[in-house]
Amino acid sequence: MAQDRPTTSELLSAIGDFLREEATPALDRAEPRLGFQMRVAVNSLAILERESRLGPAADAREHARLVALIGRDGTLAELNRELARQLRAGERDERDAALMTHLDATTADKIAIANPKWR
């Protein structure tokens, strides 16, 4: 992990700001279709910036919840596969309060990254 500035998050934010404030208006005037595509790209950069900034802590929280829920350690991917297996096997369902708390928290973290204006 780089310790210098600008950070990954700061670089992504600066690029997004430039594209949104400078490039998109120029494209809108010259070529509206490209202006729309630029807005899509700017939104994608914003998601990457939030993922860079918020993702590691969200992953750590999800991992801790899964360890408690499943009762063993493993990688995030391994624990999610085990949870999926338990759900498919009918070992857990919506009556499991701990499961529902985990799913709600995980969904909230994912929405905060993908679309923070949603809630």
N, C-alpha and C positions, 0 to 999 in steps of 0.2 A: 504494500500500500504506500503510495506516494505521500510524503509529508510536506511537500511544497504546495504553494498556492499559485495559481488557482486550483482548487479541488476539482474532481470530476463533476460534482454537482454544480459548482460555480461556472465551469466551462460550458456545460450543457445549458445552463440558465442564460448565460451571455449569448450563446449562439441562438437560442430560441428568441431572446429579446431582439437581436438584430434582424432575424428573419421575419418576426412578427411586425416590428415597427418600421423597418426600412424596405426589405425585399418584397413582402406581401403587398403593401400598397402600390408599389411600382408595377408588380405583376398584375394586380387587379386592373390597373389602368391599361396596360399593354396587352395582356392576355388573360382574361378572367378565368379560363379553365386552369391555367397554371397557378393563378392566385389561390384557387380552391385547393389544388394539390399542395401548395405551400402551406396552407392552413392545416392540412392533414399532417404534413411533416412536422410542423411546429407543435401540434398536439402530441405527436409521437415523441418528440424531444422532451416535452414536459413530463410525459410518463416515465421516460428514462431517467430524467433528473430526480423525480420523486422516488423511483425505485432505487437509485444510487444512494439517496439520502435516508429513506425510510425502510428500505428492504432488509438490511441486515438486522435491525432491531425487531422487525416483524417476523423474520425467520426465526430469530432466537426465541421470541415469545411462543410461536407456533411449536417449535421443537420442545420447549419446556412443557407445554400443555399436552403434547402427544406422549412424552415420556411418562407424565403422571397418568394419563388416560390408559395407555397400553401396559404400563408397568415394567418397561424395560427401555434401555437406551439403544440408540442406533442413529443413523443419519436421518435427516429430514425426509429424504426420499424413501428410505426403508420403512420408517414409521408410518408414512402416508400409505405405502403399499399394504402394510399390515392392517391399518384401519380400513382400507378399502376391502381387504379380504374378509375382515370381521363383518363389515356391512353386507357384503355379498352372501356370506354364510348365515346371515340372520342372527349373529351373536350380539349385535348392537342395533338399536333403532331409535326412533324419535322419542321414546319414553326414557331414554338415558339422558338425564339432566346434564351430566358432565360432557357428554358428546355434543349436546345442543349448545352448551356454553362455548365449547371449543369451536364449533362450526360458525357460530355467530361472531366470535372474536376474529377468527381467521378471515371470514368474509369482510368484516369491517376494515381490517388491515389491507386487504386486497383492493377494496373500493377506495380507500384513502390514497392508494398509489394510482389506480387506474382512472378514477374520476372523483376527486375530492368534493366536487360541488353536488354530488348525488344526494348526500344526507343533509 
